[in-house]
Amino acid sequence: MKNIMKYLSMVLAVVFISSCKGGFMDINTDPNYPGTADVNMQLPSGEIAVAAILGGDMELVGALWSQQYTQNNTANQYNTTVNYTISNTSYARFWSIPYAMALPDLRNVGKLATEKGLDNYFMAAELTTCFAYHVLSSWYEDIPYSESLLGEENLYPKYDKGTDINDALIKRIDAAIAKEASAKTATTAMGTDDMVFGGDISKWVAFGKSLKLKLMMRNWTKYSADIQTLLNAGGFLTVDAGIFSFTDKENNSNPLYENDRRKLNTPNNLAACSTMMNYLKAYNDPRIDVFYNVNSAGIYASLDAGDRPNGFNSSKAQIAPTDGVYFMSVAEVDFLQAEAWARLGNSANAKSHYEEGVKAAFDRWSLDGSTLLAGPYAFDATSQATMLKCILTQKWIAATRCQAWDSYFDITRTGIPALGTKLTSEAGYVLGELIPVVDSSLGATDFPKRMLYPKASSDNNPNAPTVVEITVKQWWQK
């Protein structure tokens, strides 16, 4: 374990250095990085690389665009992200780290594991691969998939359609889950080589089923009958999936903390956004204490997204070096089931999973949400619309400080929370609605739907799509 952690510290150091420099390595630079390591090193390397970008820059952008945080008025680090002035060099490591580090390692694990009859390693690598491609396609839609990672065999991979990738990943998940029996009897146990579940195959199967549900929810019309079958069968996650072994040491801490706090050497970049804070304050939600600190005057004070008033004394985002990086959480999976049952018209099951999701979201922080569940957070089963608003609003709150990237995906997929027309201080503002970003480059009535394709890929691959603006909806978005 000590050797693994030392190796992973090196992987994280590479990721964090690339973050400071704005990205590195094109998709075709080195498809076999690192080419000589065995499964016991490449599996944790692949997992930690996924966690590093997911819990770092993706978490940051998700939190800013979900209006959980905003740029503090006394700093400038994330102004262009908040006001959507994104270029094709912005956040290039969204692309480069999965394609140049995580996915090649995981691919190598799959190949080596197959050769050695180690289906446990294969399952872990394959399901992490499916998750990574899902996240990539969620940011960009059409991406290299079927021809990716081939190196010199194909220097110019085609960009597969997002909807085709979604369907292909569902099939890959099924194939991986089908290896459960052989994975459980593999001659070499994964143990701590597996940073996510410590080698527990039953948990990997539950992760696969939960991820499958999530992917199917992207295409409700096609998969609604299959979703009901999946829900009836059960077997979803009952523990959080992710990496929770970060420590308060350089290049070993939570990726967002490492990038925003340690590398930038300031706690003053990320301030509380009034959209989220006002909702928590209105209902005396105790999670406000773990999401934000009080300002120097001892009160909670938030900024409207993009607003930069002179002399304002804001509350800052709470981020800890030991915060975990969640691939999927128990709360998320319960909210997914609640949403699915609501869409199927089963309000009783929707209510049950909604309440379990809210409880899990409070349990994460050792807090009790029962009073709120019996009061303002009570499930409203009046209609499908009221059920979905309850579920997605609580899922948005629960994603703060852990899965903000997924909250952003939900906003674009469902339109909840809705984008309103008023600032929180204006008459007529509806609590819980997103506000128009002050000085938005998109105007008051628009919202980003994707990340721009990175320049490195567009310049080097003639199959890269022409420029797709960030306001263009993806196939799965509302």
N, C-alpha and C positions, 0 to 999 in steps of 0.2 A: 504493500500500500504506500509506503514511504517513497519508493521509486516512482510509482505512478503519479503521486502528487508532485514530485519534483519535475516530471516530464510535463504534466499538465500546467505547471507554473510557467514552463517555457512556451507552451502553446498559447496561454493567455497573454504572455508578454508580447508575442508576435501580433496577436489580435489587437492589443491595446496600442502598440506602436503604430500599427496600420490605421487605427482610428484617429490618432493624432495627425497622421500624415494625409488622411482623407481617402485611404483605400490603397490596395496593392493587388498585383497579379490579375491577369485576365483569365477567363475561363479555360483557355487552352494552354496556359503557361506550363503547368506541371500536373498532369492528371493523376499521378501516383504519389503525391506528397503524403507522408514520407515513405519512400518506396521500399525500404528494407525492414520496417518494423513488422512484428507479428500481430495476431489478433488481440493479444493481451495489452498492446500499447495503442493500436489504431482504433479500437473500440472506444476507450475513454477519450482519446484525442478527438475523434469525430463527435462524440457527445458533447464535450466541453466547448468545441468550436461552435456548435449549434447554440449552446447556452450563451456563449460570449456575445454573439451578435443579437440573439433574441432578447437577452436581458440587458443589453447595452443600448445601442443606437435604436433598435426597433422599439424597445420599451420607452425610450425618450420621445421619439416621434409620436408613438401611440398616445402617450400621456398628454403631450401638447395638443395634438389634434382631437383628442377626446375631451379636452378642456378640464382635465384633472389638475394639470399644472399650466403655468404660463411663464414667459420670460420675466424675470424680476426687473423692476424699473431702474435699478442702479447698475445693471450689467447689460451686455449686448450679445452674449454668446449664441443665443438661439433665436434672434429676431427674425431671420429669414425663414426659419422653420415655422414659427408662430404665424407669420403673415403670408405663408405659402409661396414665398419667392424661391422656389426650388429650381435648380438647374440640373443639367445632365452630369454634373460632377458632384452633386450633393448626395451624401450617404452612399457612395459607390461601394462601400464594404457590405451593404445589404446583399450585393451580388457577388463580390469577390470572395468573401470569407466562406459562404456555403460552397461555391463552385471550386475554389482553389484549395480549401482546407477540409471542411466537414464532409462533403459528399464523396470526394476521392478516398478519404480514409474509410468511410463506411462501405464504399464499394469494394475496397480491398478486403475488408473484413468479411463481406459476403462471399467473395470468391475463395478466400483462404478457408473460411469455415466450411464451405461446401466441399472443398477438396479433402478436408480433415474429418468430415462427418460431425461437425460441431454445430448442430442446428440451433443450439441456444444462442451462440454468438450470431449466427445468421439472423435469427428472429429479432434480436435486439438491434442489429445494424439495419435490417430491412425496415422495421417499423420507424426507427429514427429517420431513415432516408425518406420514407413516405411523409413524415411530419415536416421535414425540411423542405421538400418540394412543395407541399401544401402552403407553407408560409411564403416561400418565394413566389409562387403563382398568385398568392393573395395580394402581394404588393405590385406585381407587374402584369398579371394575367397570362399572356402568351410568353413562354420561356423555353429555352433548350431543355428537352426532357428525353425523348426517345433516342436522340443522337448525341446527348451530352456525355462528357467525361471519356470520350474516345481518343483524345489526344491526336497523334499524327494520323490515326485512321480516319479522322474526320475533323479537320481544323475549323470547319465552318458549319456547325450543327444548325439544323433548322429550328425554328421556334414553333413548338406545338401549341395548339389552341388550348386555352385554359380549361374549357369544358371537357376536352379529350383527356387532359392530364388528370382532372378530377375523377373521371371514370376509370382511368388506368390505375390510379392509386387505390381506389376501392378494391379492385381485383388483386392488387399486390398485397393489400392488407389481408384479404381472405386467404391468399396462398401462404402468407407467413403464419397466420393463426393455425392453419391446417397442420403445421409442423409441431404443434404443442407437445404431443406424446414423445416424439423423438428428441425434442429440445429438452424435455425433463429428464431424459435418460442419457444425455450426452456424457461422454467419458471425462471431459474436463469441465469443471464448474467455473462459471464466470466470476462469482464472488465480487470482490471490490473492483475488478476490471470494468464492471458495469456500474457507472456512476449514477444511473437513474434509479434502478430497482435492486441493486446488489445481487443480481443474478436470479431474481424470483420470476420464473416463467409465467406463473399464474397472473402476476401483475402486468407483465408485458401483454398477455392475451387480453386482459381487461382494458389496457391502454389501446390496443388495436381496435377493439370493439367500440370504444368511446370515440376514437379518431374517425372510424368508419361512419358513425352516426353524424359527426360534425360535417364530414364531406357530403354525405347524403342530404343533409339539411340545405346545402347550397343549391340543390336541384330538386326542390320539393315535388314538382309536377311529375318528374320521372320516377322518383324513389319513394313516394308516400306509402305505397303498400309494403315495400321492403323495410321502411322505417318502422311501421307498426310491427312487423315480424321481429325486427331487431329489438324493439322495446319490450315485446312480450317475452323474448328469450332472456333478456337481462344480461348480467355478467359484466357490468360496466365498472369503471374505477371507483374504489372506495378509499383510496389513498391518493395523495397528490403525486403527480409525475413531474420530475424535474431534477435539478441538481441543487443540493442544500448543504454542501460541504465547504462553502466559502469561509475564509478567515480574514481577520483584520491585518493583512500583510500585503505589501505591494505585489501586484500581479496575481494575487490569490483571492481578492475580495469580489463581492458582487460587481458585475460589469458596469452598471450605471454608476454605482458609487465610485468605482475605480476611475471611470472616464470623467465624470462630472465633479467629483469632490477631490479625489487624490491627485489626478493628473492636472486638473485646472487649479488646484490648490485654493478653492473657495467654496463656501457653502451657500453663496448668494445668487446663484444663477436661476434656480427653479423656485418660483413663488406659487402660492396657492391661487388657483383660478376661482373666481367668484361663482362660476357655474356649479362646480361641485361643492365648494365650501358653503354656499348659501343653502343648498339642499340639506346638507348635514346639520347646519345650524338650525334650520327651520324645524327639524324633528328631533333635536337633541341627540343625534346619533353619536355614540361614544367613539366611533372609528375616526372622528375628526382628530383625536389625540395621537393616533398612530399614522395618520396621513400627513399632518402638518404640525408645526410648532407654533407657539404663540410668539408675537413679535416682541421687541424690546420693551414695549409698554405693558406686556402681559396679557394682550388680547389677540383674538383671531382676526386677521385683517387680510382680505384677498383683493386681487386685481382682476378686472375684466380682461379677457384674452386679448393680448396685443396692446393693452393700455399702458402708458408709461408716465404717470403723473409725477411731477417734481416733488421730491421730499416725502413721498408716500412710504410708510413703515409697514412692510408686508410680512405676512407669515411665510415661512419657507417650507419646501417639501421635506418630509422626513425620509431619509434613505440611510440604511445601515450597511456596513461592509459585509455583514453575515446574512443579509437578505438572500433568500433562495431565488432561483430562476425556474419558473413554472412552465413546463411544456403543456400540461393540462392539469386542472385542479378538480378536486371533489365538487366544489361549489359550481364551477363551470359545467361539469357533466350533469349535475342535478338541474341546473338551469336549462341545459340543452334538452333534457328529457321533458322538463316542464313545458318548454316551447313546443316540442313535438306533439305532446299530448293535447296542448291547447289548439294546435292547428288541426288535430284529428277530432276535436270536439269533445274530448273527455276532460271535463273541468275538474273532476275529483282527483284524477291522477296528476293533472297539471298543478293543482293546489298542493298536493302532497309533495311533489318534487320541488316546487317553488319554495315551500317552507323549509325543506331540507337544504336547499341551496342557500337560503338566507342564513340558516343556522351555521352551515359550514363556513360561510363568509365571515361570520362573527367569531366562530371557534378558532379560525386562523390566527386571530389576534388575542385569544383568550378572553373574549368579551361575550356578553349575553345579549342576544337580540330578541328575546322572547316578548318583552314589553312592547317593542316596536311592532313585532309581528301581530300582536293582539290589538294594535292601535293603527297608526298611520301606514304601516307597511302590510296591513292585512290584505290578503289576496282578493281581488275584485273579479268575480266570475261572471259579471253581467253579460259580457260578450267576448268574442275572440280578441277584439281590439283592446279591451280593458285588461284581459289576461296577459296579452303580449306586452302591454305597457308596463304592467307590474314586473313581469319577468325580466324584460330587457333593461328596465331602469335599475333594478337591484343588481343585475349582472354587471352593468356599467360601474356602479359603486364598488362592487366586490373586486373588480379588476384593478382598482387603484393600488399602486405600489407593488404590483405583481404581474398582471397580465394586461397592461394598457394597450399593447399592440392588438390583442384580441378584442378589446373594447372598441377600438377604431374599426376593425373589420365588421363587428356587429352593427355599428352605426351605419356604415355604408350598405350593409346587407339588408337591414330592416327599417332604417329610418328612425330608429329609437335609440337615444333621445332625438327628438326632432330638432331641426335647425329653425329657431325662431327669428323674429325680426327686431326684438328689443334687447337692450342691455339690461343687466340685472337691476340697475338703478332706475330704470325708466318705468313709467306707469304702463300697465298692461303686460309686463313680463310674466311669463308662465314658468313657475318653479320647475326646474329640471330640464328645461329646454336649452339646447346649445344657443349661444349668443353670436351675433355677427362679430367677427374679429375686427378690432379697431385697426384701421389702416391695412386691411386685407388687400393683397394684390389681385384677388379674384373678385372683389366686390362683396357686398353684404349678403347676397343671396346664394352664394355658391360654396362648395365644400370639396376638398381634394378627394379623388376616388382611387388614386394609384400613385406609385412612385415613378419618376421618369426613368427610362432605360439609361444605364450608365454609358458615358462617352466611350469608355474602354471597350465595351462590347460593340457599340454602334460603329466605332472606327475600325474594328478588326474583323467583324463578321458581316459579309455582304448580305447574309440572310436576316440580319436584324431589321425589325419593322421600322418604318418611318416614324418620325416623332409623334408620340401620342400624348396629348396634353393631360395634365393631372386631373382635369375636370371631366374627362371622358369616363363614363360608367363602364365597369366590367360586366361580364355576362351574368354574374350572380348577384349584382347589386340592384337595390331598389331605385 
